[in-house]
Structure formats: C-alpha cells, structure tokens
Amino acid sequence: MKSRYDYTRKAWIPLDDPKWGWEGTILVIITAEDCVDMIHTKGLREWASDVRLAMEMKGNDQLVIMIKGLGKYYSKLKTAQNKEYTAAARAGVARKDVGGLSAGVGGKLDREQIDIELLRLEMENGAFLVHGVFTSFSFGIEDGADD
C-alpha cells in the first residue's frame, strides 16, 4: 500500500513507508461439471464453507469462484434436451410424459435449477461468481481454447 483512504477528508493520503498486506480475496477455479456435481449432491454451499475454513478466511474476506465452461455446459444441456424432446415427439409421447424433461436430461439438473443454486451460493455464502470465459491464462489447470 502506498496510500490509505481518509474517510473524513474523502481523499487518499500517501504513506511515509509503503506497506505490504494481504488482500482478503481468494479465487477458486472449478469446472462446470464439478460445480453441477456438487449441486446435484447438495454439497456446493458446504464446499464453499469448507473453502472459507480451509483458507482461514474472515467474515469480510471475499470468495471469488470462477466456474470454467458453464456456458458450454449449458449449451450441451440444451442440445441434449432438444434431442430428447424430438425423440419423444417422434414417438408420439406428450412432453409431460417424457419423464421429467424439466428436471433435466438423464437425471441431470436443468439450467434453472443450477442458476437457483448458484444464486443461493452468492446470497448465503457471500461468494462472487464468475462464469469463466477467460482462456488466456492458466494456473496449473487444464485450459482449453474452446471455452
């Protein structure tokens, strides 16, 4: 830190000696598949709490969770739902009889259910979510350019 903010003066005040300090922000990168698996097993919010404990985060520290490939996951899910609906229509079966299309394909969660759980994560755990679209950097994880 080279300066500090003085709220009474509403101005930045230079420090005599620059200081180093840790920011209260932790970035965690997970794949969309891992995120959805945790939602499916009802463990996403517990996982976020465990991350806070493991990193010894304080109450005002910010947890940033980057979900890598969520847009691509949604696209694949939509394609699978369309295929299932088309197959059911060709078989002459009404949509309501397809066996829970609204609940997802093949036992998978649908986009609305995923979005609701991600919103709960943000609200209850104070997490900031980034639906990862960045491919120009790598932190030792597999990084694909097709994200």
N, C-alpha and C positions, 0 to 999 in steps of 0.2 A: 504494500500500500504506500502510495506516495502522498496521499492526502486523505482527509476524513471530512465527512459532511457535517456541518454545524447547522442543526435544525433551527436554532434561534436566529441566526444570521441568514439562513437559507442560502448558504454558499459553501464551496469546498475550501478547506483550509489546508495548505501544504504542511506536511510533517517535517520536522527537523531531520530526522533519520528515517529513511524508508524501512518499512516492516514487512516481514513475510507472515502470512497467515493462511490457514486452510479455509477454503470456501465450503460452506455447508451444503454441497451438492454432490450427489452420487449418480452416475449414469450407468444403467444396466441395459445391455442389449440382449434381447431374446428373439427367437424366431416366431413367426406367426403360428406355426404348428405347435411349438411348446406352449405358447400362450393359450391356444384353444384347448390343448390337452389339460392344462391346469384349470381352465374354466369348466370343462366337462367333468372333472373330478372334484369340483368345488374347492379348489386349492389356490386359486390365483391371489385372493386377498391375503390368505395366510402366508403365501410365499413372499408377498411384498412386506408383510410384517416381519417375517424372518430375515429378509434382506436388511431392513432397518436395524434389527437387533444385532445381526452379524457385523454390520458396519459401524455399530455403536453410534447411530445417528441420534441427534437430539430432536426434540419436537418441532423446532423451526427449520431443520435441515430439509432440503428439497431432494426428493427421489424422482429422477427422470428415467422413465422406462421407454426405450426405443424398441418398437416392435418391427422387426425386419421382415418384409414380404407380406404384410397384411393385405395390401391392395391386390396382390397376385393371388393370395389365398381366397379373397372374396370373389375374384374373377373365376377361379376354378370351381368354387362352390356354386356360383350362379350357373355355370355351364353344366355341372352335374345335375342341378335341379331342373334345368330345361330339358336335359336328356331324359330324366325320369318322368317328367310330366308328358313329354312327347310319347314315350313308350306306353304310358298309361292311357293316353288319349287314343293311340292306335289300337290298344287292346279293348277300347270301349268302356273303360272304367272312369267314373267321375273323379274329379280331383280330391274330393273329401274322402274317397275310398282308397286312395293310394297308400295309405299307411303313414300319415303324418308328414306330408311334404313340408308343412310349416315348421315342423320340428327338425328339419334338416334331412340330408340325404345319407342313407346308410348309417343312421344313428349319430350323425354329426350335427353340431349346432348350426342354426342359421345365422345370418348376419345380424338380425335384430337382437337375438339372444346374446351374441358376442358383444355388440355395442352396449347393451344394457350392463353387462358385467364389467366392461371397461369403464363405463361411467361410474359404476359403484366403486371401482378401484380408485378412480380420481377423487370421488367425494369422500369416501370413508378412510382412505389411507393417505390422502393428500398427495397422491402421485401425479406427476405431469407426464402425459403420454405423448410420444412422438411416433407416428405411424411411419416407420423408416422408409425413406425413398433415397437415401444417400448411398452411393456406391463408390465414391471416390476415396474412401478411407477404409482402413482395416485395423482392428485391434486384436489381431490374432485369431479371428473367427473366419469361417469360410465366407467369402464375399463374392457374390455373383453379379454380373453386369446386367442380368435380365430382371432385376427387381424393379 
